[in-house]
C-alpha cells in the first residue's frame, strides 16, 4: 500500500512534467495534487510512532518536496516553465525512494536537545533552497548555450521552453537571490549544528564527521561566490560553476554520506 501511494505521487509529478505547456491549469493541478500526496506520505514516513525516521532517501525526498513548492511559487511570478522538466522528474524519483530505503529510527525527541528539531528543519530548508538554485543554474547554462547557437538551429520542445524564459540578467538576479537566502539558512544550519554537537559530544566541530566537513566546504563555496559577486562582479559561467560545485558538495554532506552508510555499508544512523 505504501509503495502504491508513493508511486501515485510520483505519477502526478510525471504527468505535470510531460503535459504540453498549453495545459497550464492541468499541470498546476497535477503538481499541487502530487505535492500534497507527497507531503502526506512523507509525514507518515518521518513520524514513526513517536520516533523520527531519518535517512538519505527521506532527506532527499523532503528536499525535493520543498523544491517543488519553490518551483510552483516561482513559476507563478516569472515564466520559468523550463524548471518543470528539471524539478518534477527528480521529485518523482525522490517521492518513491523512502519506500525503498526507509532509513533509521531516531528515539523520541524529548530526550534530545531542543535544538535538534530546529536544526533539522533549518537544514531541510537550506538544502531545498540551494537545490532549486542548482536547478536554476542548470537552466541558465542551457539558456546561455541556446543564445550561442546558430539561428538556423532546430528548436525542440526543451529549446522552446528555454526561449520562453525571462532575460538571462533577470535569471541571474533570481539565482543570486536564492543563493543569498540559502546561504543564510546554511549558516544557521552550521551554527545550530555546532551548538547541538557541543551539547551532545562536548565539542562544536568534529572534523572526523564527513557531514560537517562537506557542509562547511559547501558553506565556504557559496560564501566565496557571494563575496566574489559583490566585490569582483562575478557572473556568468563563474557563478554557475560555483553554484553547482557548492550544491554537489552539499549533496555529499548528508545524502551522499548517508547513502554510503545505509546502502553500501548497511550501517544505522550515526
C-alpha positions in Angstrom: 0.0 0.0 0.0 2.8 2.4 0.9 4.6 1.9 -2.4 1.3 2.5 -4.2 0.8 5.9 -2.6 4.4 6.9 -3.2 4.0 5.8 -6.8 0.8 7.8 -7.2 2.6 11.0 -6.1 5.4 10.3 -8.5 2.9 9.7 -11.3 1.3 13.0 -10.7 4.7 14.7 -10.9 5.4 12.9 -14.1 2.1 13.9 -15.5 3.0 17.5 -14.8 6.3 17.0 -16.5 5.2 15.8 -19.9 1.9 17.7 -20.5 2.3 20.4 -23.1 2.6 23.9 -21.7 -0.8 24.9 -23.1 -2.4 22.7 -20.4 -1.1 25.1 -17.8 -4.1 24.7 -15.4 -3.9 20.9 -15.6 -0.2 21.0 -15.0 -0.6 23.2 -12.0 -3.4 21.0 -10.5 -1.3 17.8 -11.0 1.7 19.4 -9.4 -0.3 20.6 -6.4 -2.1 17.2 -6.0 1.3 15.3 -6.2 2.8 17.7 -3.7 0.0 17.2 -1.2 0.1 13.5 -1.6 3.9 13.6 -1.3 3.5 15.6 1.9 1.1 13.1 3.4 3.3 10.1 2.7 6.4 11.9 4.0 4.6 12.9 7.2 3.6 9.3 7.9 7.1 8.1 6.9 9.0 10.5 9.1 6.8 10.3 12.2 7.1 6.6 13.2 5.0 6.2 16.4 6.6 9.0 18.4 10.1 8.5 16.9 11.8 10.2 14.0 12.8 8.3 10.9 15.8 9.8 9.1 17.8 8.5 6.1 19.3 9.7 2.8 16.1 8.8 1.0 13.8 10.7 3.4 16.2 13.7 3.4 16.4 13.8 -0.4 12.6 13.4 -0.7 11.9 16.2 1.7 14.4 18.4 -0.1 12.7 17.8 -3.5 9.3 18.3 -1.9 10.2 21.8 -0.8 11.9 22.4 -4.1 8.6 21.6 -5.9 6.9 24.2 -3.8 9.6 26.7 -4.6 9.3 26.0 -8.3 5.5 26.3 -8.2 5.6 29.7 -6.5 8.5 31.0 -8.6 6.7 29.9 -11.8 3.6 32.0 -10.8 5.7 35.1 -10.5 8.0 34.5 -13.5 7.7 32.5 -16.7 10.0 29.6 -15.6 8.3 26.7 -17.2 11.7 25.2 -18.1 12.2 24.4 -14.4 9.3 22.0 -14.7 11.3 19.4 -16.8 14.2 19.6 -14.3 12.5 19.6 -10.9 9.5 17.4 -11.4 11.2 14.2 -12.7 13.7 14.4 -9.9 10.9 14.9 -7.4 9.1 11.8 -8.9 12.2 9.7 -8.2 12.7 11.2 -4.8 9.0 10.5 -3.9 9.4 6.7 -4.1 12.8 6.4 -2.6 11.6 6.4 1.1 9.5 3.3 0.3 12.6 1.5 -1.0 15.2 2.9 1.6 13.3 3.7 4.8 16.3 4.8 6.8 16.8 4.6 10.5 14.8 5.4 13.6 15.8 8.1 16.0 14.3 7.8 19.5 11.7 10.3 20.6 12.9 13.9 20.6 12.1 14.5 24.2 15.4 13.1 25.3 17.4 15.2 22.9 18.5 18.8 22.8 15.6 21.3 22.0 17.8 22.5 19.1 17.7 19.1 17.4 14.3 19.5 15.7 15.0 23.2 14.7 18.4 22.2 13.3 16.7 19.6 11.1 14.0 22.0 9.9 16.6 24.7 9.0 18.9 22.2 7.3 16.0 20.9 5.2 15.1 24.5 4.1 18.7 25.3 3.4 19.2 22.2 1.3 15.9 22.8 -0.6 16.7 26.4 -1.3 20.1 25.6 -2.7 18.7 22.6 -4.6 16.3 24.9 -6.5 19.2 27.3 -7.0 21.2 24.4 -8.6 18.2 23.6 -10.9 18.1 27.3 -11.7 21.8 27.3 -12.6 21.4 24.4 -14.9 18.5 26.2 -16.7 20.7 29.3 -17.0 23.5 27.2 -18.5 21.1 25.8 -21.1 19.8 29.3 -21.8 23.3 30.6 -22.3 24.1 27.7 -24.6 20.9 28.4 -26.5 21.9 32.0 -27.0 25.2 31.0 -28.6 23.5 28.5 -31.0 23.1 29.5 -34.7 19.8 31.0 -35.6 19.2 28.2 -38.1 19.4 25.5 -35.4 16.3 23.3 -35.0 14.1 24.0 -31.9 12.8 21.1 -29.9 10.3 21.2 -27.0 13.0 21.9 -24.4 14.5 24.7 -26.6 11.0 26.2 -26.9 10.7 26.2 -23.1 14.2 27.8 -22.7 13.2 30.5 -25.3 10.3 31.5 -23.1 12.5 32.1 -20.0 13.0 35.7 -18.8 16.1 37.6 -19.9 19.3 36.0 -18.6 20.1 39.0 -16.4 16.7 38.5 -14.7 17.5 34.9 -14.3 20.9 35.8 -12.8 19.2 38.1 -10.2 16.8 35.3 -9.2 19.7 32.9 -8.9 21.7 35.1 -6.5 18.5 35.9 -4.5 18.1 32.2 -4.0 21.8 31.6 -3.2 21.8 34.5 -0.6 18.7 33.2 1.1 20.1 29.6 1.0 23.4 30.8 2.4 21.7 32.5 5.4 19.9 29.2 6.1 23.0 27.2 5.6 24.9 29.5 8.1 22.1 28.9 10.6 22.4 25.2 9.9 26.2 25.2 10.6 25.7 27.3 13.8 22.9 25.2 15.2 24.7 22.0 14.3 27.8 23.3 16.2 25.8 24.1 19.3 24.0 20.8 19.1 27.3 19.0 18.7 28.8 20.9 21.7 25.9 19.9 23.9 25.9 16.3 22.8 29.5 15.5 22.2 31.4 18.2 24.1 32.9 19.8 21.0 31.4 22.1 18.4 33.1 20.7 15.3 34.0 17.0 14.8 36.5 17.0 11.9 36.0 13.2 11.5 32.4 13.8 10.7 32.0 13.8 6.9 28.7 15.7 7.1 30.3 18.6 9.0 33.3 18.8 6.7 31.3 18.8 3.4 28.7 21.2 4.9 31.5 23.7 5.9 33.1 23.3 2.4 29.8 24.0 0.7 29.2 27.0 3.0 32.7 28.3 2.1 32.0 27.9 -1.7 28.7 29.7 -1.5 30.1 32.4 0.7 33.0 32.9 -1.7 30.6 33.2 -4.6 28.5 35.9 -2.8 31.7 37.8 -1.9 33.0 37.5 -5.4 29.7 38.7 -6.8 29.8 41.8 -4.5 33.5 42.7 -4.7 34.6 41.3 -8.1 31.4 41.3 -10.0 31.4 37.5 -10.7 28.7 36.3 -13.0 28.0 34.0 -16.0 30.0 30.8 -16.1 32.0 31.6 -12.9 28.8 31.9 -10.9 27.3 28.8 -12.4 30.4 26.7 -11.7 30.5 27.9 -8.0 26.7 27.2 -7.6 26.9 23.7 -9.0 30.1 22.9 -7.1 28.6 24.2 -3.9 25.5 22.2 -4.4 27.4 19.0 -5.3 29.4 19.4 -2.1 26.3 19.9 0.0 24.7 16.9 -1.6 27.6 14.8 -0.4 27.3 16.3 3.1 24.3 14.3 4.1 22.6 12.5 1.2 25.9 11.1 -0.1 27.4 10.1 3.3 24.1 8.5 4.4 23.7 6.6 1.1 27.2 5.1 1.6 26.4 4.2 5.2 22.9 2.8 4.7 23.0 1.2 1.3 26.7 0.2 0.8 27.9 -0.3 4.3 24.5 -1.3 5.8 25.0 0.8 9.0 22.4 2.6 11.0 22.1 6.2 11.9 25.2 7.9 13.5 
